[in-house]
Amino acid sequence: MTDVTAPRRPPVPRRRGPGRQSRAPLSTRVILTSTIVALTAYFLIPVAWMLFASTKSTDDINRSFGFWFARIDLWQNLQDLFAFRDGVFVRWVVNSLIYSGCGALGATFLAALCGFALAKYRFRGRNVLMGAILGGVLIPGTVLALPTYLLLNSMGLINTYWAVILPSLSSAFGVFLVRIYAAAAVPDEILESARIDGAGDIRIFFTIVLRILVPSLVTVYLFAFISIWNNFLLPLIVLNDETLWPVTLGLYSWQLNAMSEPDMVRIVVTGSMVGTIPLIILFLSLQKYWRSGITTGAIK
């Protein structure tokens, strides 16, 4: 008799419980954690020094340990900052808010229009246009500084608010981001249903599409606001009137005077600390929209 044996079944892999997750090796976790800690320290150390230095007098800035408090003179530094040269710092903050707020709002709206059109409309040359926009992301701003100045000068806009706001309306990165988000988050079925109900493209965009694109638009607005707020080269080229300067250009001019007037250092440091407060407030106030966008994506 021949011994017939049944074929052996392959082992059935054990199923993980609902609470179990695969964990990365210890070495990988250590490397990732160390990298995150190093990057966090790299970005936060200058901010920590600025916060400590803004509470010190000129002598304490030069003599005391940079990353700890000495005699607290924050209130006196703030008074001297807002009273220096008849309170021109307040004017600079208002100018920065105008430039950043209006420029970021316009850049976000144009990015929403262009990104949605590139994502949902089929037309000749769309890929070429998208490639040109991606190429615009790679062009540094310093290359466009001289052409921008010549163009604004020919229009008679030098030394005006428009000289800073108009160049800030173009955001190639914002168009690219909205295009990617709109292609994934805006279903074609919703657009077709709205068209069947008689809605036009403009009404569809303002009543349906904008609500879906809120997380991406918040991201574009924040990036544009920070970029315009920190912009230094463009205001330096197109603005000559001190009353039109933003915070960055104004503090730079004070920093140049600090070489001959050492007491200016504490005013510049305090002004830098105050200049970061609007960015922190904006970032914290817009976090909830990112959370809602992540939740929506998870549900979909």
C-alpha positions as CSV (number, residue, x, y, z in Angstrom):
1,M,0.0,0.0,0.0
2,T,1.2,3.5,-0.8
3,D,1.2,5.9,2.0
4,V,-0.8,8.9,0.9
5,T,-0.3,11.9,3.1
6,A,-2.4,15.0,3.0
7,P,-0.7,18.2,1.8
8,R,0.4,20.4,4.6
9,R,-1.5,23.6,5.0
10,P,0.6,26.8,5.2
11,P,0.6,28.4,8.6
12,V,-2.2,30.9,9.1
13,P,-0.7,34.3,10.1
14,R,-1.9,35.5,13.5
15,R,-4.2,38.4,13.4
16,R,-3.4,41.4,15.4
17,G,-5.9,42.6,17.8
18,P,-7.6,45.9,17.2
19,G,-5.4,47.7,19.7
20,R,-2.1,46.2,18.4
21,Q,0.1,48.0,15.9
22,S,3.4,47.2,14.3
23,R,6.2,49.1,16.0
24,A,9.3,50.3,14.2
25,P,12.7,49.0,15.4
26,L,14.3,50.7,18.3
27,S,17.1,52.2,16.3
28,T,14.7,53.8,13.8
29,R,12.7,55.3,16.6
30,V,15.8,56.7,18.3
31,I,17.0,58.2,15.0
32,L,13.6,59.8,14.2
33,T,13.2,61.1,17.8
34,S,16.7,62.6,17.8
35,T,16.1,64.2,14.4
36,I,12.9,65.8,15.6
37,V,14.4,67.0,18.8
38,A,17.4,68.5,17.0
39,L,15.2,70.3,14.4
40,T,12.9,71.6,17.2
41,A,15.9,73.0,19.1
42,Y,17.3,74.5,15.9
43,F,14.1,76.5,15.4
44,L,13.3,77.3,19.0
45,I,16.7,78.3,20.4
46,P,16.7,81.7,18.5
47,V,13.2,82.3,19.6
48,A,14.1,81.5,23.3
49,W,17.0,83.9,23.2
50,M,14.8,86.6,21.7
51,L,12.3,86.2,24.5
52,F,14.9,86.3,27.3
53,A,16.7,89.2,25.7
54,S,13.6,91.3,25.3
55,T,13.2,91.4,29.1
56,K,16.7,92.7,29.7
57,S,18.5,96.0,29.7
58,T,21.4,96.8,27.4
59,D,24.0,95.9,30.0
60,D,22.2,92.6,30.9
61,I,22.1,91.6,27.3
62,N,25.8,92.0,27.0
63,R,26.8,90.5,30.3
64,S,24.2,88.0,31.5
65,F,23.6,84.5,30.3
66,G,21.6,84.6,27.1
67,F,19.2,81.9,27.9
68,W,18.0,83.0,31.3
69,F,16.4,86.0,32.9
70,A,18.2,88.8,34.6
71,R,16.5,92.0,35.9
72,I,13.1,92.2,34.2
73,D,12.9,95.4,32.2
74,L,10.3,94.2,29.7
75,W,7.8,97.0,30.5
76,Q,10.4,99.7,30.1
77,N,11.6,98.1,26.8
78,L,8.0,98.1,25.5
79,Q,7.5,101.8,26.5
80,D,10.8,102.8,24.8
81,L,9.9,100.8,21.7
82,F,6.5,102.4,21.2
83,A,7.7,105.9,22.1
84,F,10.8,105.8,19.9
85,R,10.7,108.3,17.1
86,D,7.1,109.3,17.8
87,G,5.8,105.8,17.8
88,V,6.8,104.9,14.2
89,F,6.9,101.2,15.2
90,V,3.1,101.1,15.5
91,R,2.8,102.5,12.0
92,W,5.2,99.8,10.8
93,V,3.1,97.1,12.4
94,V,-0.1,98.5,10.8
95,N,1.7,98.6,7.4
96,S,2.8,94.9,7.8
97,L,-0.8,93.9,8.7
98,I,-2.1,95.7,5.6
99,Y,0.5,94.2,3.3
100,S,0.2,90.7,4.7
101,G,-3.6,90.7,5.2
102,C,-4.5,92.1,1.8
103,G,-1.8,90.3,-0.1
104,A,-2.5,86.9,1.4
105,L,-6.2,87.3,1.0
106,G,-5.8,88.2,-2.7
107,A,-3.2,85.4,-3.3
108,T,-5.5,82.9,-1.6
109,F,-8.5,83.9,-3.7
110,L,-6.6,83.8,-7.0
111,A,-5.0,80.4,-6.0
112,A,-8.5,79.0,-5.4
113,L,-9.7,80.1,-8.8
114,C,-6.6,78.9,-10.7
115,G,-6.2,75.7,-8.7
116,F,-9.9,74.6,-9.1
117,A,-9.8,75.4,-12.9
118,L,-6.7,73.4,-13.4
119,A,-8.1,70.5,-11.4
120,K,-11.6,70.2,-12.8
121,Y,-11.7,71.8,-16.3
122,R,-10.2,70.2,-19.4
123,F,-8.8,72.7,-21.9
124,R,-5.9,72.8,-24.4
125,G,-2.6,73.7,-22.8
126,R,-3.5,72.8,-19.3
127,N,-0.5,70.6,-18.7
128,V,1.8,73.2,-20.2
129,L,0.3,75.9,-17.9
130,M,0.7,73.6,-14.9
131,G,4.3,73.0,-15.8
132,A,4.9,76.8,-16.0
133,I,3.4,77.3,-12.6
134,L,5.6,74.6,-11.1
135,G,8.5,76.3,-12.7
136,G,7.5,79.5,-11.0
137,V,7.8,77.8,-7.7
138,L,11.5,77.1,-8.4
139,I,12.3,80.7,-9.4
140,P,13.8,82.7,-6.4
141,G,12.3,86.0,-5.6
142,T,15.7,87.8,-6.0
143,V,15.7,87.0,-9.7
144,L,12.3,88.8,-10.1
145,A,13.2,91.8,-8.0
146,L,14.6,94.1,-10.8
147,P,11.8,93.2,-13.4
148,T,9.2,93.8,-10.7
149,Y,10.7,97.2,-9.9
150,L,10.9,98.3,-13.5
151,L,7.3,97.2,-14.1
152,L,6.0,99.0,-11.0
153,N,8.0,102.1,-11.9
154,S,6.5,102.2,-15.4
155,M,3.0,102.1,-13.8
156,G,3.8,104.9,-11.3
157,L,3.3,102.7,-8.2
158,I,6.7,103.1,-6.6
159,N,6.5,104.2,-3.0
160,T,2.9,103.2,-2.6
161,Y,1.0,100.4,-0.8
162,W,0.3,98.8,-4.2
163,A,4.0,98.3,-4.8
164,V,4.1,95.6,-2.1
165,I,0.5,94.3,-2.4
166,L,0.3,93.6,-6.2
167,P,3.5,91.5,-6.5
168,S,2.3,89.5,-3.5
169,L,-0.9,88.4,-5.2
170,S,0.9,85.7,-7.2
171,S,1.5,82.4,-5.4
172,A,2.6,79.6,-7.6
173,F,2.8,77.3,-4.6
174,G,-0.7,78.2,-3.6
175,V,-2.1,77.4,-7.0
176,F,-0.3,74.0,-7.0
177,L,-1.5,73.1,-3.5
178,V,-5.2,74.0,-4.3
179,R,-5.0,72.1,-7.6
180,I,-3.9,69.0,-5.8
181,Y,-6.5,69.3,-3.0
182,A,-9.3,70.2,-5.4
183,A,-8.6,67.2,-7.6
184,A,-8.9,64.8,-4.6
185,A,-11.5,66.5,-2.5
186,V,-14.1,67.9,-4.9
187,P,-16.1,65.1,-6.5
188,D,-17.2,65.4,-10.1
189,E,-20.6,64.1,-9.2
190,I,-21.4,67.1,-7.0
191,L,-20.4,69.5,-9.8
192,E,-22.6,67.6,-12.3
193,S,-25.5,67.5,-9.9
194,A,-25.3,71.2,-9.4
195,R,-25.2,71.8,-13.2
196,I,-28.2,69.6,-13.7
197,D,-30.1,71.7,-11.0
198,G,-29.3,74.8,-13.1
199,A,-26.4,76.3,-11.2
200,G,-23.7,78.1,-13.1
201,D,-20.0,77.7,-12.7
202,I,-19.6,80.9,-10.7
203,R,-22.4,79.9,-8.3
204,I,-21.0,76.4,-7.9
205,F,-17.6,77.8,-7.1
206,F,-18.8,80.3,-4.4
207,T,-21.5,78.1,-2.8
208,I,-20.0,74.6,-3.0
209,V,-16.3,74.5,-4.0
210,L,-15.0,77.2,-1.6
211,R,-16.5,75.4,1.4
212,I,-14.8,72.2,0.4
213,L,-11.5,73.9,-0.2
214,V,-11.3,75.7,3.2
215,P,-8.5,73.5,4.7
216,S,-6.3,74.1,1.6
217,L,-7.2,77.8,1.4
218,V,-6.3,78.3,5.1
219,T,-2.9,76.7,4.5
220,V,-2.3,78.9,1.4
221,Y,-3.4,82.0,3.4
222,L,-1.1,81.2,6.3
223,F,1.9,80.6,4.0
224,A,1.3,83.7,2.0
225,F,0.8,85.8,5.2
226,I,4.0,84.7,6.7
227,S,5.9,85.1,3.4
228,I,4.7,88.7,3.0
229,W,5.2,89.5,6.6
230,N,8.8,88.4,6.5
231,N,9.5,89.9,3.0
232,F,12.4,92.2,3.1
233,L,13.8,92.6,-0.4
234,L,10.7,93.9,-2.1
235,P,9.9,96.7,0.4
236,L,13.6,97.7,0.4
237,I,13.5,98.2,-3.4
238,V,10.1,99.8,-3.9
239,L,9.6,101.9,-0.7
240,N,11.5,105.1,0.1
241,D,9.1,106.7,2.6
242,E,9.8,105.6,6.2
243,T,6.1,105.8,7.1
244,L,5.3,103.0,4.5
245,W,7.9,100.6,5.7
246,P,6.9,97.2,7.2
247,V,8.3,95.9,10.4
248,T,11.1,93.9,8.8
249,L,12.5,97.0,7.0
250,G,12.0,99.3,10.0
251,L,13.9,97.0,12.4
252,Y,16.7,96.6,9.9
253,S,17.2,100.3,9.7
254,W,17.3,100.4,13.5
255,Q,19.8,97.6,13.6
256,L,22.1,99.6,11.4
257,N,22.0,102.4,13.9
258,A,22.7,100.0,16.7
259,M,26.3,99.9,15.6
260,S,26.8,103.5,16.8
261,E,24.1,103.5,19.5
262,P,24.4,100.3,21.6
263,D,21.2,101.1,23.5
264,M,19.3,100.4,20.3
265,V,19.9,96.7,20.6
266,R,17.3,96.2,23.3
267,I,14.7,98.1,21.3
268,V,15.4,96.1,18.2
269,V,15.2,92.8,20.1
270,T,11.9,93.9,21.8
271,G,10.5,95.0,18.4
272,S,11.4,91.6,16.9
273,M,9.6,89.9,19.8
274,V,6.5,92.0,19.3
275,G,6.6,91.4,15.5
276,T,6.3,87.7,16.0
277,I,3.1,87.9,18.1
278,P,0.7,88.4,15.1
279,L,2.1,85.3,13.4
280,I,1.6,83.2,16.6
281,I,-1.9,84.5,17.0
282,L,-2.7,83.7,13.4
283,F,-1.3,80.2,13.5
284,L,-3.1,79.3,16.7
285,S,-6.4,80.7,15.4
286,L,-6.3,78.7,12.2
287,Q,-5.4,75.4,13.6
288,K,-9.1,74.3,14.0
289,Y,-9.6,74.5,10.2
290,W,-6.6,72.1,9.7
291,R,-8.1,69.7,12.2
292,S,-11.5,69.8,10.4
293,G,-9.8,69.2,7.0
294,I,-8.0,66.1,8.4
295,T,-11.2,64.8,9.9
296,T,-13.0,65.2,6.6
297,G,-10.3,63.4,4.8
298,A,-10.4,60.5,7.2
299,I,-14.2,60.2,6.9
300,K,-14.0,60.2,3.1
